[in-house]
Amino acid sequence: MRGKFAMAWWCAGLVVGVVLPSIAAAAAAPLPNAKVEQAVIAFIPAWQAQKATILKYLDLTQPFATASSWALVVAQDPEPPAEPELENHGPIAICLVKVLAPRCTGTTKAYPTQWPAPSWYFQPYHLVDAKVVYAGQERIKPLLLMKTCSGRGGDGNCNIETVLYQYERSGGRFRQVFASSSGGSNNNQAARFVEHGPLQGDVIVDYPTDHAPYTYWIEVYAASKSGQYARILRYRGRTGYGDGNPLPVADSEMPEIMERLGMWKPGDALPVPQPLPQGCGRLVLNRGEEWCRNLCVNYGGNACGRFTKANRSGARDR
């Protein structure tokens, strides 16, 4: 439990290298985008004279104050889709580029990657998010967050991969410190990097249970002294499948998460979701689950009726 150390424990967490003025002054200058992009295009094999196209460019040199020029480039591989009846394009390549030397993962077997090309369902086909996030307040302890979605199934389901990279200053390289595969996307499973508040820098993972009562497993991961993320909490949540709660699972479970970590107790103000759903009124607890008092999504059945009845009685509204 982290209790009274909730706001200070980060100081011993991610060893990302705080960007001090002396380090920033010695940082490399970014290379022109066009040169880096051309290096990636040249690295990825053409298919029937078609070359890769650039989907995303993100400079990493300045946010991480790197000793050499670094960039993230996401490219659309020209290779056709493995399942053309489900996808209209091939996989994507995720490339970390040091100076003009790309190191790419997640795409074809035609060129070296960090690991063997994964199967179609676990191969990235769509970029969900790519940005620099901060594990410390005042924009310190930067991390590179990547989210990709695999090839989709017939029902639109896809595997969402969430990865965090840390810049290792001593080795002058980026290394993976967290990875999570959702196994699917149609049951509200998610991995959320917490960007604000007392849990800033942690990752909350939720995924559905496979037997009754049908709720979600909740896991919290935090950076160790080495920078690698490790699980610090796991429990069976109170949020049910299709119970009508419009809040994401991580938000509906936030009071329970924080209470188990010694950061919240009954009677305290409820954690405020960021962002709040449009039209959300007073926040309440309903059977230990956080809700917007006036919002409920009826997915069929009586989920909203049960919520309304419970709150009229006042039994679990606090």
ABEGO torsion letter per residue (X at the ends): XAEAAAAAAAAABBBAGBBBAAAAAABBBBBBAAAAAAAAAAABBBBGGBBBBBABBBBAAAAAGBABBBBBBBBBBABBBABAAABABBBBBBBBBBEABBBBBGBBAABBBABBBBBAAABBABBABBBBBBABBGGBGBBBBBBBBBBBBAAGBBBBBBBBBBBBAAAGBBBBABBBBAGEAAAGBBBBBBABEAABGBBBBBBBBABOBBBBBBBBBBBBAAGBBBBABBBBBABBBGAGBABBAAAAAAAAAAAAAGABBBGBBBBBBOBBBBGBBBBBBBGGBBBBAABBBBAEEAAAAAAAAAAAAGAABX
